[in-house]
Structures are given as structure tokens and as C-alpha cells.
Amino acid sequence: MSDPTLWDQPAESHARRTDPETSKIAAAMVNASALEAIVWNALLKHGRMNTRTIGDVTDLPRDSVSPRMRPLERRGAVSDTGEREDGCIVWEAIL
């Protein structure tokens, strides 16, 4: 049996209790694992970036990128560098 990898863990996709039903349905339909993989791979390929830049290089809207960052951080896949660009956290991938 091989050791579990980052991508063996379920990805997080959430809606708030106060969100309308349509938001809850949309959150359930999001493939968070695929989005997390796109974001993480972009950071590996391009280096340190904020969510705006990640969105630019991946052609994902920022509101699809931003919710992926804290779950990726909790899973040990990315780290907040402590740097800020235009008020945004600069992230880096962790191998």
C-alpha cells in the first residue's frame, strides 16, 4: 500500500448556512479537487503569486481561485509567503 498523497484527501467546497439555496447547489457541483490541482500546479510552474495572478495564468475567475487557498494551506500544499501584492497574499506551492 502506498502512502496517501495530497490529492487522496477530499477537497472542500462550502456554502454558508445563510446563502440562498442556489449557492448551496452550486457549491455542491464545484469540483474543488480539480480546481485545487489547477491552482497548485500553476504555483509550481510559475512560482509565487497572488490569487489575481493565479487567476490570470489559469484563466480561472478570482472567485474560483481564492476559496481554494486556505484548504490547500490546511492540507500543506501551499504557504502564505508573508508578502503582499496589491493587498493580496502571495502564495507559494509546497512540494
N, C-alpha and C positions, 0 to 999 in steps of 0.2 A: 504494500500500500504506500502511495506517495504522500508526502507532506501536503497539507492544504495550502492553497495559494490565495492570493488576494482576491481573485475572481471566483473562488469557491464560496465566498460569503455572500449572502443575499444583499442586494443593493437596496437603499432606502428611497422610497417615493411617498411623499406625505401631502395631505391636505389638512388644514386646521378644522377643528370642530365647527368653527363659525363660518367656514367657507360655504358657498352655495353648493347644492348637490352636483351641479355641472363641474365644478372644480374637483370634487371628490372623485367623480367618474374619470375625469381627465388624468388625475394623479394615478389612479389605478391602471390606466392604459399606458403610462410612460414606461419605456424600457430603460429604467435607471441604470442597469448594468452596462448596457451598450453606450449610454451617454458618458458614464464614468470612464469606460475604456477609451472612448474618443478623447476625452479631456486629459486623461493620464498620458496617453500616447502623444498628444500634442505637446505636453510639457517635456516628455522625454526627447522628442525630436527638436523642439525649438528652444528649450531651456526655460529659465524663469520668466513668468508672465503673470499679468493680472487677468481678471475674468473678461475684461473688454477685449484684450489682445487674444486670449484663447478663443473667444467668440469669432474674432476676425479670421484667425488662421484655420478654424474648423468649420466656418460658415454656420455656426450654431448661434441662435439668439442668446444674448447675455442672460435672459431669464431662464434659459435651459442650462447654462454653464454654472451660474452662481450657486444654485441649490446642490450641485454635485460636490462642491469643495469641502464642506465640513464633514460629510460622510466619508469622503476619500481621506481626509485628515484623520478621522477616528479609526480608519482601517489601516493607517500607517503608510498610505500610498503617496501622500503629498504633505508638504510642510509649509507653513507661513514663514517666509524668509525674514520677517520683521521690517521689510522695505515696503514703501507705499508709492504708488504712481497715480497721480490724479485722484488721491483719496482712496484708492483701491489696494487691497492686499496683493502683494506679489507672491506667487506660489512657485514651488519647485517640486518636481517628482522625486520620490524616494524609491530606489531600487530594492 
